[in-house]
Each structure stands twice: as structure tokens, then as C-alpha cells.
Amino acid sequence: MNEETEVKPDETLDCIGLFCPIPVFNTTEAINTINIGEVLEVLTDDPASTQDIPRWAKRTGHKLLKFEDQGDNFRFLIERTK
């Protein structure tokens, strides 16, 4: 996938206002509601999520496609791989 292609998420999880460990718990639940190959968008304003979500993706075997610092919040795109 080239940098010009924007991935369209299949589902969005809004974790704004929630702090560790809730965004990781909610991401775990949400990833299990989509099909393998689909993409989950996670929005959070928890500073710890910048480390927690990538670690979670690596540990669980899902693919972190994109991370964006949007100023007032963070955006993750995660592909379900299993």
C-alpha cells in the first residue's frame, strides 16, 4: 500500500475521555466484532495509548496500519489478522 492510499476503516471505536487500561480493553472487544482483514479505527486522547495500542497489536498479532497524532487526540488504524 502506498502512502497516498487512505485506508477506510470498517468500524470506529471512540475512546476519547477514557484512560488506561480501558482503551486497550475496548480495542480487544471491538477487534473481535469485525472480520479478519477488516480495519478498526481507534480514537483516544490517552497519552499512554501511544505505547499501549502498538504493544497490544504486536502482542495479539494484529497489524497496526497507521498512527496519527491529531493534536487533541490520537488515531490508530488496526487490521484484524486472526
Z-matrix of the N, CA and C atoms (Angstrom, degrees):
N
C 1 1.440
C 2 1.531 1 108.54
N 3 1.314 2 116.93 1 130.66
C 4 1.464 3 118.26 2 -179.88
C 5 1.526 4 110.52 3 -88.12
N 6 1.313 5 115.56 4 167.38
C 7 1.455 6 121.58 5 -175.48
C 8 1.525 7 112.92 6 -65.31
N 9 1.332 8 116.73 7 -22.51
C 10 1.456 9 120.37 8 -177.31
C 11 1.527 10 112.05 9 -77.92
N 12 1.308 11 117.65 10 -19.92
C 13 1.460 12 121.75 11 -177.17
C 14 1.522 13 109.82 12 -82.96
N 15 1.319 14 116.09 13 121.18
C 16 1.459 15 120.48 14 177.68
C 17 1.521 16 108.43 15 -93.06
N 18 1.308 17 115.71 16 124.80
C 19 1.458 18 121.46 17 178.46
C 20 1.521 19 108.27 18 -75.14
N 21 1.319 20 116.61 19 131.03
C 22 1.457 21 121.45 20 176.92
C 23 1.520 22 108.39 21 -95.77
N 24 1.326 23 117.33 22 118.36
C 25 1.462 24 119.02 23 -179.63
C 26 1.526 25 111.91 24 -68.99
N 27 1.332 26 115.60 25 147.75
C 28 1.458 27 121.17 26 176.51
C 29 1.527 28 111.00 27 -84.21
N 30 1.340 29 116.18 28 -29.59
C 31 1.467 30 122.24 29 178.19
C 32 1.522 31 108.45 30 -143.38
N 33 1.332 32 115.62 31 153.05
C 34 1.467 33 121.46 32 176.44
C 35 1.519 34 109.06 33 -121.97
N 36 1.331 35 115.23 34 134.09
C 37 1.460 36 122.67 35 176.22
C 38 1.520 37 107.75 36 -113.57
N 39 1.320 38 116.64 37 117.56
C 40 1.463 39 121.92 38 -179.48
C 41 1.526 40 109.26 39 -96.95
N 42 1.328 41 116.07 40 108.96
C 43 1.464 42 121.80 41 178.36
C 44 1.524 43 111.29 42 -111.65
N 45 1.332 44 117.43 43 21.52
C 46 1.461 45 121.42 44 178.82
C 47 1.530 46 108.69 45 -61.69
N 48 1.333 47 115.68 46 130.42
C 49 1.460 48 120.74 47 179.04
C 50 1.524 49 113.61 48 88.93
N 51 1.330 50 117.50 49 -4.26
C 52 1.461 51 121.68 50 178.65
C 53 1.520 52 109.18 51 -104.62
N 54 1.319 53 115.86 52 142.40
C 55 1.459 54 119.36 53 -176.28
C 56 1.519 55 111.36 54 -124.33
N 57 1.331 56 114.39 55 162.43
C 58 1.452 57 124.38 56 -176.48
C 59 1.527 58 111.13 57 -42.02
N 60 1.307 59 116.51 58 130.65
C 61 1.468 60 129.87 59 8.81
C 62 1.528 61 114.08 60 -102.14
N 63 1.335 62 117.83 61 11.85
C 64 1.467 63 120.90 62 -173.01
C 65 1.540 64 113.48 63 -59.71
N 66 1.356 65 120.61 64 -44.09
C 67 1.471 66 118.02 65 178.94
C 68 1.531 67 113.55 66 -57.74
N 69 1.324 68 117.57 67 -37.17
C 70 1.468 69 119.98 68 178.74
C 71 1.527 70 110.26 69 -69.39
N 72 1.329 71 118.05 70 -43.23
C 73 1.468 72 120.93 71 177.61
C 74 1.524 73 110.55 72 -60.28
N 75 1.335 74 116.39 73 -46.83
C 76 1.464 75 120.44 74 -178.64
C 77 1.524 76 111.40 75 -65.35
N 78 1.342 77 117.23 76 -36.31
C 79 1.463 78 121.21 77 177.92
C 80 1.526 79 110.10 78 -64.64
N 81 1.323 80 116.47 79 -41.48
C 82 1.471 81 120.81 80 177.75
C 83 1.519 82 110.58 81 -59.65
N 84 1.323 83 117.46 82 -45.93
C 85 1.461 84 121.03 83 179.28
C 86 1.527 85 110.96 84 -64.98
N 87 1.322 86 117.18 85 -44.46
C 88 1.462 87 121.08 86 -175.98
C 89 1.526 88 112.52 87 -67.90
N 90 1.324 89 118.15 88 -38.25
C 91 1.472 90 120.53 89 -178.21
C 92 1.526 91 109.88 90 -63.45
N 93 1.322 92 116.57 91 -28.93
C 94 1.459 93 120.68 92 -179.77
C 95 1.527 94 113.58 93 -78.95
N 96 1.329 95 117.27 94 -6.25
C 97 1.464 96 120.63 95 178.77
C 98 1.528 97 112.02 96 -96.08
N 99 1.339 98 116.96 97 -8.11
C 100 1.471 99 119.58 98 179.05
C 101 1.528 100 108.95 99 -107.82
N 102 1.316 101 115.34 100 164.35
C 103 1.461 102 120.97 101 -178.84
C 104 1.526 103 111.49 102 -82.16
N 105 1.322 104 115.84 103 156.03
C 106 1.463 105 121.20 104 174.42
C 107 1.523 106 108.45 105 -56.92
N 108 1.336 107 116.11 106 133.13
C 109 1.458 108 121.55 107 -178.49
C 110 1.519 109 113.57 108 94.67
N 111 1.327 110 117.03 109 -15.06
C 112 1.456 111 120.22 110 177.65
C 113 1.529 112 109.70 111 -83.97
N 114 1.333 113 115.54 112 165.13
C 115 1.467 114 121.63 113 -173.62
C 116 1.523 115 110.48 114 -118.44
N 117 1.324 116 114.37 115 131.72
C 118 1.457 117 122.68 116 175.64
C 119 1.521 118 109.07 117 -103.68
N 120 1.316 119 116.20 118 128.84
C 121 1.462 120 122.33 119 173.43
C 122 1.521 121 107.37 120 -97.52
N 123 1.332 122 116.69 121 127.57
C 124 1.465 123 121.89 122 178.25
C 125 1.523 124 108.06 123 -117.13
N 126 1.326 125 115.72 124 125.77
C 127 1.463 126 122.17 125 176.98
C 128 1.519 127 107.99 126 -112.51
N 129 1.320 128 116.90 127 128.91
C 130 1.464 129 121.23 128 -179.17
C 131 1.526 130 109.84 129 -150.75
N 132 1.333 131 114.89 130 154.30
C 133 1.466 132 119.34 131 174.43
C 134 1.527 133 110.50 132 -116.07
N 135 1.328 134 116.45 133 13.52
C 136 1.464 135 121.88 134 178.17
C 137 1.523 136 109.49 135 -80.51
N 138 1.344 137 118.67 136 115.25
C 139 1.466 138 120.26 137 -179.59
C 140 1.530 139 113.29 138 -57.18
N 141 1.327 140 117.42 139 -31.55
C 142 1.472 141 120.88 140 179.66
C 143 1.529 142 111.84 141 -65.89
N 144 1.326 143 117.14 142 -22.67
C 145 1.469 144 120.26 143 -177.81
C 146 1.524 145 112.58 144 -65.01
N 147 1.337 146 117.23 145 -23.42
C 148 1.464 147 119.38 146 -179.88
C 149 1.520 148 111.71 147 -63.79
N 150 1.317 149 116.60 148 -23.43
C 151 1.464 150 121.42 149 174.73
C 152 1.525 151 111.19 150 -104.00
N 153 1.336 152 116.53 151 -38.79
C 154 1.465 153 120.97 152 -175.04
C 155 1.528 154 113.25 153 -65.31
N 156 1.319 155 117.61 154 -45.87
C 157 1.481 156 120.47 155 -175.98
C 158 1.530 157 111.02 156 -67.00
N 159 1.344 158 120.25 157 -47.63
C 160 1.475 159 118.72 158 176.42
C 161 1.530 160 112.92 159 -59.79
N 162 1.328 161 117.62 160 -39.93
C 163 1.477 162 120.43 161 177.09
C 164 1.520 163 110.94 162 -63.04
N 165 1.324 164 115.90 163 -42.81
C 166 1.468 165 121.03 164 178.82
C 167 1.531 166 109.91 165 -60.70
N 168 1.328 167 117.00 166 -45.72
C 169 1.471 168 120.48 167 -179.29
C 170 1.524 169 110.79 168 -60.77
N 171 1.325 170 116.74 169 -44.41
C 172 1.467 171 120.51 170 179.55
C 173 1.528 172 110.95 171 -64.00
N 174 1.316 173 116.22 172 -44.36
C 175 1.461 174 121.30 173 -177.56
C 176 1.534 175 112.04 174 -66.23
N 177 1.319 176 117.12 175 -36.38
C 178 1.465 177 121.03 176 -176.70
C 179 1.521 178 112.91 177 -91.67
N 180 1.338 179 117.12 178 -8.90
C 181 1.456 180 120.56 179 176.69
C 182 1.518 181 115.13 180 86.36
N 183 1.334 182 117.29 181 11.77
C 184 1.460 183 120.06 182 176.33
C 185 1.534 184 109.05 183 -89.78
N 186 1.321 185 116.15 184 160.83
C 187 1.461 186 120.32 185 -172.59
C 188 1.529 187 111.01 186 -102.88
N 189 1.339 188 115.82 187 117.28
C 190 1.456 189 120.68 188 174.39
C 191 1.520 190 107.31 189 -79.12
N 192 1.326 191 115.85 190 109.35
C 193 1.467 192 120.76 191 -176.60
C 194 1.521 193 112.39 192 -83.90
N 195 1.338 194 116.18 193 -34.03
C 196 1.456 195 118.79 194 -173.78
C 197 1.517 196 110.22 195 -159.56
N 198 1.333 197 115.16 196 143.65
C 199 1.454 198 122.84 197 171.53
C 200 1.516 199 107.45 198 -128.69
N 201 1.330 200 117.09 199 133.06
C 202 1.461 201 121.57 200 176.92
C 203 1.524 202 109.81 201 -132.00
N 204 1.324 203 115.91 202 131.87
C 205 1.454 204 121.89 203 170.06
C 206 1.521 205 105.36 204 -92.56
N 207 1.331 206 116.36 205 108.74
C 208 1.464 207 120.81 206 -175.63
C 209 1.528 208 112.38 207 -97.96
N 210 1.325 209 115.63 208 20.32
C 211 1.461 210 119.93 209 177.66
C 212 1.512 211 112.08 210 90.07
N 213 1.335 212 116.85 211 -73.56
C 214 1.464 213 119.73 212 -179.46
C 215 1.523 214 112.91 213 -92.96
N 216 1.325 215 116.80 214 -7.10
C 217 1.457 216 120.50 215 175.93
C 218 1.524 217 110.57 216 -156.99
N 219 1.331 218 115.05 217 172.99
C 220 1.466 219 122.28 218 179.61
C 221 1.519 220 108.67 219 -116.41
N 222 1.327 221 115.45 220 147.99
C 223 1.467 222 121.48 221 -179.40
C 224 1.523 223 108.46 222 -127.48
N 225 1.318 224 115.34 223 129.53
C 226 1.464 225 122.61 224 177.48
C 227 1.520 226 108.54 225 -121.38
N 228 1.325 227 116.75 226 139.66
C 229 1.458 228 122.22 227 170.51
C 230 1.522 229 106.82 228 -115.89
N 231 1.323 230 115.95 229 121.05
C 232 1.454 231 121.95 230 -174.30
C 233 1.527 232 109.30 231 -125.41
N 234 1.319 233 115.92 232 125.95
C 235 1.463 234 120.97 233 177.46
C 236 1.522 235 109.29 234 -92.24
N 237 1.338 236 115.70 235 129.98
C 238 1.465 237 119.69 236 175.57
C 239 1.528 238 108.06 237 -74.97
N 240 1.314 239 116.58 238 124.51
C 241 1.466 240 120.65 239 -175.88
C 242 1.512 241 113.95 240 -111.69
N 243 1.337 242 117.43 241 -10.74
C 244 1.465 243 118.62 242 178.17
C 245 1.502 244 111.52 243 -153.82
